[in-house]
């Protein structure tokens, strides 16, 4: 006779995938992967921000400034989501370690970490190419044919 737990497991096995199980039992690993992906994205964000903050780049202007600003906005949104998820984990909504009293919370956090990591990788791939345009030289100043100031000196 089979033990009831193994019967239950064999019935459930076909409905549960490895990825789903890893959300529960590898939550911390998923969060570490998410933090590493976020660090790389922040480094790219800082590079882009530095380029936008510099008004002139060797006599050139950035053509697609608005696209880059929109990308930076998306990065800030992802940063906020990652921080909220890490805070939820740190607050103790799920007990640290492989065994948790609250499997649903671990599952939710692990699933969201996996999903966010995918979004971050996609955002890194969508970074717009930075296009530069040459700054035209200033218009020449027209010369005046009037003599200003000389007349006053001659009249004295």
KOLFIVEX-487076 format. One record per residue (C-alpha): residue in three letters; x, y, z. Coordinates in Angstrom, 2 decimals, decimal comma, padded with zeros to 5 digits. Layout:
% residues N
code->ALA x->X y->Y z->Z
...
END
This chain:
% residues 156
code->UNK x->000,00 y->000,00 z->000,00
code->UNK x->001,25 y->003,46 z->-000,93
code->UNK x->001,61 y->006,22 z->001,55
code->UNK x->-001,08 y->008,98 z->001,12
code->UNK x->001,51 y->011,74 z->000,72
code->UNK x->003,21 y->010,04 z->-002,22
code->UNK x->-000,19 y->009,47 z->-003,85
code->UNK x->-000,99 y->013,13 z->-003,48
code->UNK x->002,42 y->014,15 z->-004,84
code->UNK x->002,07 y->011,92 z->-007,88
code->UNK x->-001,32 y->013,49 z->-008,65
code->UNK x->-000,07 y->017,04 z->-008,24
code->UNK x->003,25 y->016,53 z->-010,03
code->UNK x->001,79 y->016,93 z->-013,51
code->UNK x->000,25 y->020,32 z->-012,61
code->UNK x->003,28 y->021,86 z->-010,94
code->UNK x->006,34 y->022,77 z->-012,98
code->UNK x->009,89 y->023,06 z->-011,71
code->UNK x->009,79 y->026,83 z->-012,15
code->UNK x->006,77 y->027,09 z->-009,87
code->UNK x->008,47 y->025,01 z->-007,21
code->UNK x->011,63 y->027,11 z->-007,46
code->UNK x->009,57 y->030,22 z->-006,67
code->UNK x->008,94 y->028,76 z->-003,21
code->UNK x->012,21 y->027,03 z->-002,44
code->UNK x->014,66 y->029,39 z->-004,17
code->UNK x->013,18 y->032,74 z->-003,26
code->UNK x->016,45 y->034,17 z->-001,93
code->UNK x->018,32 y->033,00 z->-005,04
code->UNK x->015,73 y->034,68 z->-007,26
code->UNK x->016,06 y->037,89 z->-005,24
code->UNK x->019,87 y->037,78 z->-005,52
code->UNK x->019,60 y->037,36 z->-009,30
code->UNK x->017,19 y->040,29 z->-009,37
code->UNK x->019,55 y->042,49 z->-007,34
code->UNK x->022,47 y->041,67 z->-009,64
code->UNK x->020,43 y->042,49 z->-012,74
code->UNK x->019,34 y->045,75 z->-011,10
code->UNK x->022,97 y->046,70 z->-010,33
code->UNK x->023,89 y->046,30 z->-014,00
code->UNK x->020,87 y->048,33 z->-015,06
code->UNK x->021,73 y->051,10 z->-012,57
code->UNK x->025,26 y->051,29 z->-014,00
code->UNK x->023,83 y->051,80 z->-017,50
code->UNK x->021,36 y->054,33 z->-016,11
code->UNK x->024,16 y->056,36 z->-014,53
code->UNK x->026,11 y->056,38 z->-017,81
code->UNK x->023,08 y->057,61 z->-019,75
code->UNK x->022,26 y->060,21 z->-017,08
code->UNK x->025,83 y->061,51 z->-017,20
code->UNK x->025,58 y->061,87 z->-020,99
code->UNK x->022,29 y->063,78 z->-020,67
code->UNK x->023,63 y->066,06 z->-017,95
code->UNK x->026,62 y->067,14 z->-020,05
code->UNK x->025,17 y->069,85 z->-022,34
code->UNK x->027,83 y->069,55 z->-025,05
code->UNK x->029,84 y->066,52 z->-026,04
code->UNK x->032,85 y->067,79 z->-028,01
code->UNK x->030,70 y->070,21 z->-029,95
code->UNK x->027,78 y->067,81 z->-030,40
code->UNK x->024,21 y->067,60 z->-029,09
code->UNK x->022,19 y->064,48 z->-028,28
code->UNK x->019,52 y->063,92 z->-030,91
code->UNK x->017,23 y->061,48 z->-029,10
code->UNK x->017,18 y->063,11 z->-025,67
code->UNK x->013,44 y->062,41 z->-025,15
code->UNK x->013,82 y->058,68 z->-025,86
code->UNK x->016,65 y->058,48 z->-023,36
code->UNK x->014,65 y->060,38 z->-020,73
code->UNK x->011,72 y->057,99 z->-021,25
code->UNK x->014,11 y->055,03 z->-020,83
code->UNK x->015,44 y->056,56 z->-017,59
code->UNK x->011,86 y->056,96 z->-016,34
code->UNK x->011,21 y->053,26 z->-017,02
code->UNK x->014,42 y->052,35 z->-015,14
code->UNK x->013,30 y->054,40 z->-012,12
code->UNK x->009,96 y->052,56 z->-012,14
code->UNK x->011,77 y->049,20 z->-012,11
code->UNK x->014,03 y->050,42 z->-009,27
code->UNK x->010,94 y->051,26 z->-007,21
code->UNK x->009,35 y->047,85 z->-007,90
code->UNK x->012,56 y->046,04 z->-006,92
code->UNK x->012,85 y->048,03 z->-003,69
code->UNK x->009,22 y->047,30 z->-002,77
code->UNK x->009,73 y->043,59 z->-003,41
code->UNK x->012,94 y->043,48 z->-001,35
code->UNK x->011,22 y->045,39 z->001,46
code->UNK x->008,35 y->042,90 z->001,43
code->UNK x->010,85 y->040,06 z->001,78
code->UNK x->012,83 y->041,82 z->004,52
code->UNK x->009,72 y->042,72 z->006,53
code->UNK x->009,31 y->039,08 z->007,32
code->UNK x->006,28 y->038,36 z->005,20
code->UNK x->008,07 y->035,12 z->004,53
code->UNK x->010,40 y->033,35 z->006,91
code->UNK x->014,01 y->033,19 z->005,64
code->UNK x->015,32 y->029,76 z->004,77
code->UNK x->014,12 y->026,94 z->002,56
code->UNK x->011,13 y->026,08 z->004,74
code->UNK x->008,49 y->028,70 z->005,20
code->UNK x->005,31 y->028,88 z->007,12
code->UNK x->003,90 y->031,09 z->004,40
code->UNK x->004,49 y->029,31 z->001,09
code->UNK x->002,12 y->031,61 z->-000,76
code->UNK x->004,14 y->034,69 z->000,20
code->UNK x->007,40 y->033,01 z->-000,85
code->UNK x->005,79 y->031,91 z->-004,12
code->UNK x->004,50 y->035,41 z->-004,84
code->UNK x->007,84 y->037,07 z->-004,06
code->UNK x->009,82 y->034,48 z->-006,05
code->UNK x->007,48 y->034,76 z->-009,03
code->UNK x->007,60 y->038,58 z->-008,97
code->UNK x->011,41 y->038,54 z->-008,68
code->UNK x->011,65 y->036,23 z->-011,70
code->UNK x->009,22 y->038,38 z->-013,69
code->UNK x->010,98 y->041,64 z->-012,75
code->UNK x->014,36 y->040,20 z->-013,72
code->UNK x->012,98 y->039,45 z->-017,18
code->UNK x->011,63 y->043,00 z->-017,47
code->UNK x->015,00 y->044,42 z->-016,39
code->UNK x->016,85 y->042,34 z->-018,98
code->UNK x->014,40 y->043,52 z->-021,63
code->UNK x->014,90 y->047,14 z->-020,54
code->UNK x->018,69 y->046,74 z->-020,82
code->UNK x->018,23 y->045,43 z->-024,36
code->UNK x->015,89 y->048,32 z->-025,26
code->UNK x->018,40 y->051,03 z->-024,34
code->UNK x->018,17 y->053,49 z->-027,26
code->UNK x->021,34 y->054,20 z->-029,18
code->UNK x->022,68 y->057,64 z->-028,32
code->UNK x->022,73 y->059,81 z->-031,45
code->UNK x->024,73 y->063,00 z->-031,69
code->UNK x->024,30 y->066,02 z->-033,97
code->UNK x->026,99 y->068,56 z->-034,70
code->UNK x->026,40 y->071,99 z->-033,21
code->UNK x->026,37 y->074,53 z->-036,04
code->UNK x->028,84 y->077,38 z->-035,70
code->UNK x->027,37 y->080,68 z->-034,55
code->UNK x->026,12 y->083,08 z->-037,20
code->UNK x->028,64 y->085,75 z->-038,14
code->UNK x->028,09 y->089,11 z->-036,54
code->UNK x->027,49 y->091,85 z->-039,13
code->UNK x->030,04 y->094,62 z->-039,07
code->UNK x->028,79 y->098,13 z->-038,43
code->UNK x->029,74 y->100,87 z->-040,85
code->UNK x->028,99 y->103,55 z->-038,26
code->UNK x->031,72 y->104,67 z->-036,01
code->UNK x->030,43 y->104,87 z->-032,50
code->UNK x->032,27 y->106,83 z->-029,88
code->UNK x->034,76 y->108,47 z->-032,23
code->UNK x->032,43 y->111,30 z->-033,10
code->UNK x->032,08 y->112,31 z->-029,47
code->UNK x->035,84 y->112,52 z->-029,03
code->UNK x->036,30 y->114,59 z->-032,17
code->UNK x->033,60 y->117,08 z->-031,20
code->UNK x->035,20 y->117,95 z->-027,89
END
